Amino acid sequence: ASAEEGEERPPPPAPPGAAFTAGAGGSGLGGAGGGRGAELQEQYDALFEEASYLKRRCAQLERENARLEHGRRHTSKDKRQLLEKVAELEAALVAERRKRADMEEALATAYNATLRELVEAGAGRPNGAGASRAAAAKPTRPLKGTQRLRALASSPPP
């Protein structure tokens, strides 16, 4: 026999609303044996309070679970929509970058054409491309800037 068998186990708790009263009828809970009845009442009250708490907690968790499931269903849609929006924005970004590169290329072409025209227009003048007086005094040695302009004018656009 184990130690648990030697101990008395309290009877199952009374249904809610049942009162432990000191009365006749030999209930064994009231009257002279009121100490045992009070102990059982305390145990019952504690268990009833715990059961009430657990019922409230269960209802709270069910509500939270329903809220999370509802949110999850709508979040998956939103994630798909967000992924589609990200893909759309990335495509727009690539198109903008391509457009920017085309515009830079057109600008470089126009800039080089303008420089070429300036160099060609200056080639008809004496002493190169309208060089300064110092450059005019030394016609055998052109300016470095003029050399760059001529190299740009003769090279194809990038």
RAPECOR-V626366 format. One line per field, one symbol per residue. ss: DSSP state (2 for helix, 1 for strand, 0 for the rest). Layout:
# RAPECOR-V626366
ss = ???
This chain:
# RAPECOR-V626366
ss = 00222200000000000000000000000022222222222222222222222222222222222222222222222222222222222222222222222222222222222222222222200000000022222000000222222222220000
